[in-house]
């Protein structure tokens, strides 16, 4: 599993957009997003972390790789998403 801190993920639309971007690269991936912590966890099947990071960036977000068990960042920065 890989995890990203995506501080500009601010709503359900953002989650949907990120999920679609991930699935476009890795159709079998399992995506779990937590809006409160701005964290996205992905179980890979066909791709690697860099491909997924690039897909999320191309969708307009700023994913920051993090350890799967790391604590989320304290303050979200909402600048590049559909909401901000």
Secondary structure in CASP SS format (residue, H / E / C, confidence):
PFRMAT SS
TARGET T0000
AUTHOR 0000-0000-0000
METHOD secondary structure of the structure
MODEL  1
X C 1.00
X E 1.00
X E 1.00
X E 1.00
X E 1.00
X C 1.00
X C 1.00
X C 1.00
X C 1.00
X C 1.00
X C 1.00
X H 1.00
X H 1.00
X H 1.00
X H 1.00
X H 1.00
X H 1.00
X H 1.00
X H 1.00
X H 1.00
X H 1.00
X H 1.00
X H 1.00
X H 1.00
X H 1.00
X C 1.00
X C 1.00
X C 1.00
X C 1.00
X E 1.00
X E 1.00
X E 1.00
X E 1.00
X E 1.00
X C 1.00
X C 1.00
X C 1.00
X C 1.00
X E 1.00
X E 1.00
X E 1.00
X E 1.00
X E 1.00
X C 1.00
X C 1.00
X C 1.00
X C 1.00
X C 1.00
X H 1.00
X H 1.00
X H 1.00
X H 1.00
X H 1.00
X H 1.00
X H 1.00
X H 1.00
X H 1.00
X H 1.00
X C 1.00
X C 1.00
X C 1.00
X C 1.00
X C 1.00
X E 1.00
X E 1.00
X E 1.00
X C 1.00
X C 1.00
X C 1.00
X C 1.00
X C 1.00
X C 1.00
X C 1.00
X C 1.00
X C 1.00
X C 1.00
X C 1.00
X C 1.00
X C 1.00
X C 1.00
X C 1.00
X C 1.00
X C 1.00
X C 1.00
END
